[in-house]
Amino acid sequence: MMIKLATLAALLALTGCASISGEKMQPLSVITVHDNKEVAGIGCTLTNDAGSWFLTSPASVTVHKSTGDLAIDCKKDRYAGNANVVSKSNGAVWGNILVGGGIGYIIDRNTGAGFDYPASVTIVMRQIENVIGAPSAAPASPAVSAIPAVADVAAKAN
């Protein structure tokens, strides 16, 4: 009877621990759209506190899970888009807190195994009007200062 109870306790502890039963890496798909149409060939950089990854949309990449959010920046020519993807705790974390206690939770938090990103992210692209280095449509007007010159202030004071 004691062996069965010990075995059951061990199995419950292992099912709650995301660092043992879960993965530290996660596939994530990125799709880019403009005017409600998918746009292919956009370069995207995905970054969190565990690393950086690059893809050309539409594509998938395997990222290292983290408790930190995932920043996605996509750019090509005159188009740009970005998103901040929130990392959410998965069910294994809560099982770990209930069954395994604080030590397992700390391990899951540090490895990212107890947290997930959405499986797919759609980035809405916008057209950038003023690209650095592109000729401007209208010449820039000279800046006009609303602050009087020092000589004018000194002249009025005398």
C-alpha positions, 0 to 999 in steps of 0.5 A: 500500500505504501509503495502505491501511495508513493508512486501516485505521489511521484506521478502527480508531482511530475505531471505538474512540473512543466520543466519535466513534462513541457517544452522550453521551445515553441513553434510560432507562425507569423503572417503579415497582412496589408489592406486585409490581404496577406503579404509575403516576403516581409522580414520579421525579427522576433525578440524576447529576453531569451534570444532573437529569431528571424523569418521571412513571412509567412513562416514559422520559427521555433522560439525559446519560451519565456515569462517575458513578452515577445516583440515582433518587428516586420519591415520591407521597403515602405511597409512596417508592422509590429506586435507585442505578444504576451507570454501566458502561464500554461496549466502545468504551472498551476499544477506545479504550484498546487502539487509541487510547490514553490521549487518547481514553479521557480524552475518553470519560471526561470526556464520558460517551460511553464509559459506559452505564446500564441501559436500564430500571430498576424502582423498588420503592415502599414505603409511608411510615408517618409522613408529616410533617404527618400526625396521629399515631395515638397521642399521643407520650409525653413524653421521659424523661431518663436524665441527672440534672438539674444541681441533683440532681448538685450536691445529692448532691455536698454 
